[in-house]
Amino acid sequence: MGKAGKYPNEGIKLADTESISSKKNSPVNPLLQPWKLGQFELAHRLVYAPLTRCRAIDTVPQPAAAEYYSQRATGGLMINEATCVAPEAHGYPHVPGIYTEQQIEAWKPVVAAVHAKHTPFFLQLWHVGRVSHPDYQPGGQQPISSTAQRISEGTVNTLKGNYQFSEAPPPRPATLAEIPGLVNAYCIGARNALAAGFDGVEIHGAHGYLIDQFLKDGINDRTDEYGGSIQNRCRFCLEVVKAVVDQVGDSGRVGIRLSPFTQFMDASDTDPYKLYEYLIPELNKLNLLYMHMIEPRIGKYMNIQEVDSQKLNLKGFRKAFNGTFIAAGGYDRENGMLAIETDHTDLVAYGRPYIANPDLPRRFELNAPLNEYDRNTFYTQDQVKGYTDYPFLDESKL
């Protein structure tokens, strides 16, 4: 899978320049230009972002997932929903795993359906760390983290009940003896992802989950070689990335997602610029395929907020990284076009608009109206409603 030319620019039939201009009196949308992502030929610059949907009953992807993902497969990069690398990595109901034979087999038809649309498909490797509860943990143990600090606010939902993080049992800091096992869990997930047919993996290092719990000094209060200095706080992340690259055997099949500024789940840092200005050159040594970063306008509760773009921006990180750069967070058609035109990023990841608009690239091509998404169905277990039932564009009505 994933050889050069495997996914030619035929996943979506883009109208030619003349027909677009005659309809909308506008030039070709820069989001719809092709991009070579390592060995993958992308038809356009839109990325389907990793989106938790909570449809994997008892951690196993269901048949409807094949329809859901294939509906949205249009020749650009797709990153599947965050997928847990071990039983203790869970923290949300009915999210998928990639650590059992049953899960691997269940992913295979989903991957095949996406590949049938000439679309590369990556799996996001996830460990939530302290964003969990003993209800999710084998034997009811405390969730593992870099720290014993609780999350200050918010709710954790389990199949047994809903709990305030501030009142739930605190996490336990990983011992030095346990850290190699945590690293190995990501390796097992990567190996299993390839066995399921995925073209590569994205390491989830963002949003206050386990890797971020080591990176950020607002969480990491360790005094050993995994805490304190920036170099020490980056150690776990770099060990995971190197081990996954070694496991996959091809750095052109590995990406990473990071959130320098987003403070979701208390993931704050006193100097994010210094942190990532150290981390990125170290990641460059591993020749990753891409870096996927969250814009600073995504706030503590994953909402869009006003920020001073002169003070908080991704420009320095984008310049420092050697591979393809993906920006995510609050993008629509217009600011996505601008991001490509101004070389702010190479690719733009879309989340909620892609949930409600399986044909999002075509709608962007024609500047057609978008379906509105229904937040109430984002995280239900219904295999149709709010999942596979969003309508495609009826071009006869344009």
N, C-alpha and C positions, 0 to 999 in steps of 0.2 A: 504494500500500500504506500501511497504518497511519493512515488517516483516523479521525477521532473516531467511536467506535461500531463500528469494524471488527471488534473482537473482543469481542462481548458475553459476559456471564457464563453461557455455555452449554457451555464446554469440558469441564466436569466436572459431573455431576448430583449436587449435594449434597442430602442428605436434609434435610427441614425440622426446625425446632427440636423439635417434639413427638416425631418419630420417633427423633431422636438421644437425647433425654432418656429416652425409654421404654426404649431399649436399654442405655444406659450410665449413666443417672441423673446426667448432667452437662450443663452448658450448651453452647451452640454454641461450637465451637473458634474463638478469635479469629484463628488462622492461616487460617481458611477464609472470612473476610469479604472482600468485594471491595475493590479499591483502584484509584483512577484514577491511572495513571502517565502524566502528560502527556496525550497524545491516545489512550493505550491504556487500555482497560477490562479490568482483571485480575479473574479469577474468584476468586482467593485470594491470600494473602500469601506463599506458598512460591515461591522462585525456584530454577530449575534452574541450579546453579552451573557455570561453565566447567570442564570435566573432561577432561584429556588422556587419550586412549584408545589412541593409537598404532595406529589401524586404517586410516589414510590411506596406502595403499601408494604409495611413491614420491611422497609429498606430495599425492596426489589422493584426495579423499573417494570411498569405495566405495558401491555401491548399498545395502549393509546399513545405512549411516548413516541413510538415510531411515526405515527401520523402527525403528532404535534411538531416534532423536529423536521420531518420531511416537508411539511407545509411551509416552513420558514427557510428551507435550504434553497438558496438562489445563487450559488457559486462563490459567495464570500465566506470568510472564516466564520465557523460556528464553534462556540465554546459551551459545552453542556453545563447543566446546573451543578453547583458545588456538590461533590460526591465524597462521602466519608471513607477514609483510608483504613479504619479499624472500628471495632464495636464501640470502643471508648471515645471515638472521635465525634459522636453524635451529640446534638443539642437542640434539634428541632424535630417535630413529628413527621414521619413518613418522608424523610429525605433519603436518597439512594446511597448505597455503598458500593465498594469495588474490592471487597476482601473475601468474598465467598464464591464458590463455583456457580451457585444459583444466580448470583448477581451478574457475573461475567456472561453467562449464557443469556440472561435477560437483556443485556446491553447489545448483544450481537445483532438482532434484527433492527434495533434502533439505528445503529451505525450503518447497517446495510441500506436502510431506507434513505439516509442522508447521502451516502455515497452514490446511490442511484441518481441523485440530482447533481452529480459532479461537484460536490461540496466537501472541502476538508473539515474534519470534525475532531476537536480536541476535548479531552476530559479534564475538568478542574479538580485537583487533589485538595482535600479539605480535612482539617482537624480543628474543631472549634475550641479546644483547650478548656478554659474556665467558663466559656459561654455554654454551660451545660448544667446538669443537675444529677444527683445520685440516681434518680429514676432511670436515667439513660445508661448508667455505668454498670458494667458487670459486677455483680455482687453488691451493688449499692454503694460503691466506694465514692470518695470525693473526686470531682473532676481534676485532672492534672493541668498544670500551668507552669509559668515561670515564677509564680508568686503565690502567696497565701491570701492576697487581697481579694475581697469580693468586688464584683461590679457594683457601682454605687446606686444605680437605679435601673428600672426596667423590669420586664416580666419574662420568665422562662416558662414555656408551655410544654407539658409532657402529657402522655396518655393517661396519667393518673391525676393530674391537676395542674393548676397554674400557680406559680410562686413568684414572689418578689426576689430579685437577686440579692437585695440587701438583707433579706431574712433567711435565704437558703444557706445550706452548709457551705462554708468557704472552700475554695479550691485548695489543692495541696501542691507545693512547688516540686517539680520533678527533681529527683536525686541525680547526681552525676552518673550513677549506674543505670538509670532509666533512660537517659537521653539518647543513647545509641538505638534503643528500641523504638523511640519516637521517630528518629530519622529513618529507620528501617521500614516503618509503617508506610511512609511516603514511597519508598522504593517498591514495596509490595503492590501498592496502589498503581504505580506507574507500570509495572510489569503486567499487572492484570488488565490495565487499560489497553495496552497493546494486544494482549490476548483476545480482548473483546473486539478488536479491529480499529480502535481509535488511531488517528494519525499521529497523535502526540498528546502531551499533557501540559496543563497550566498549573503551576504551584500557587495556591492561594496564600499570599502573604499579607493580606489587607484586612481592614475592617475589624480589628481587635480580636481576631482569632489567634490560634496558637503561635504562629510565627511572629505575628505582630505583637503578641504578649512578651516575646523576647526582645523585639526591636525597640519598643518605645519605653522611654524612661518614666513615663507616667504610670506604667504597670510594672516593669521589671525592676525589682528592688533587691536583686541577688547581689551577693558579695563574692561569688566565686568567679571562675573563668567565663561564665555566661552572663555576667552582669557588671554594672559599673560603667566602664569605658564604652565608647561607641564600638570599638573593635570587638569587645567581649559581647556586647548585645547583638551584634551582627553574626556572631559565631554560629548560632543554631541555624539561622536562615541559610548561611553559606554552606554549612554541612549538609543540610537537606538538599539544596540545589545541586551541589556536586555529586551527592549520592544518587540523585534521580538521573542526572545526566549520564553517570556511569552505568546505571541500571538500564536506561533506554539505549545507550550505546550510540547516541547521535544527538548532539546539542541542538541540531536543527529541528528537533521534535519537542523542544521544551521551551515554555514561556513562563513568565511570572507576573502576578498581579500584586500591586502595592498601592497603599493609600497614605501618602506623606502627611496630609493635613486633616483628613477626616477623623473625627474623634468618637466614632461609633464604638460603643462598649468601653468607654473611657480610654480609648487608645490615643492618648496625647503624648507629645514629645516637646521638650523645652526648646529644641533647635532642630527641626526636621531637615533644614537645608544641610547642616553638618552631617546628620545621620546618613542621609541618602547620597551626599557627595562622597562619603566613604564607601557606602555599600555598592553603588553602581559601578565604579571602576573594578571592584572585586568581582562583581557579576560578569563584567565584560571579559574577564579572564576565562570564563566558562563558555563564552560564545553562544549565549542563548539566542533563540530565534526571535523573540520579541519581549518587550516590556509593556505591560498593561497598567496604566496609572489612572487613579481617580482624581478628578478635578477638585481644587480646594472649595468650590462652591457647594459641594455635597457636605452637609452639616452633620452635627452629632447624631441626629435622628434620621439620617439618610434623606433629609429634605434639602431642597435647593435654597441657598441663602446668598445674600449679597456679600461679596468680598472685594477687597481692594486688590485688583489684579496686578498693580505695580509692586505690591508687597508679597502676595501669595500667588504663585503660578508655577507651571511645570516646565518653563522654558529651559532652565539650567539642567534639569534632569533629562529632558529630551535631547539636549545637546551632548550630554555626557555619555548617553547610551549608544552603543555601536550598532545595534540591530534595529529592526522595525519597531516603531513606537505606536502604541494604541492609547488614545485618550478616551475616557468614559466619564459620564456624569452630567446629566441635564441637557443633553444635546437634542436639538430639533433639526429640521432640514436646513434652515438658513445658517445657524451657527456651525453646523457640521460642514457645510460647503466652505464657509469662511475659514474654518480650522485647517482644511486641506489647502485652500488657496494661499494662505499665509504661512504655510509650512509649520504650523503649530504642532501637527501630528501627521503620521502617515495613514493611519486608519482610525475610524471613529466607532466606538462601541455604543450600541443602542439596546436599552432594556425594555422599559414599559411600552414604548411605541411598538416594539417587535412582538410583545405579547398580544396586542390587540390588532396588529396588522401583519399577518403572515407574508404579505406581498409588499413589505415596506420599501424595498428598493424600487419597485415599479411605481409605487405611489410617489416616491421622491422624484423619479424621472419625469412624471407627468405633472408634478406639483398638485396632486389630487388630494381631496380631503382624507383625513385619517379617521379610522374608527376610534372611539373613546374607550379607554380601558376601564374595567370594573375592579376596583381595589378589593371589593368584598369576595372576589373569586380568585385572588392571587394565590392563596395558600390553603385551599380546600382540597379534599381528596376526590372530588367529582372528576371523572375521566373525560367528560365532554364539556360541561358548562364552564365558561371562562378559560377553556383549555384548547379544544379543537374546533369550537363553534364560531369563532370570529370570522366574519365574511370577507371574501376576497373582493377586490374592486370590480365593479360592473362598469367597464369602459364604455359601454353603449350609452350610459347616462351622462357622460362628460360633455 
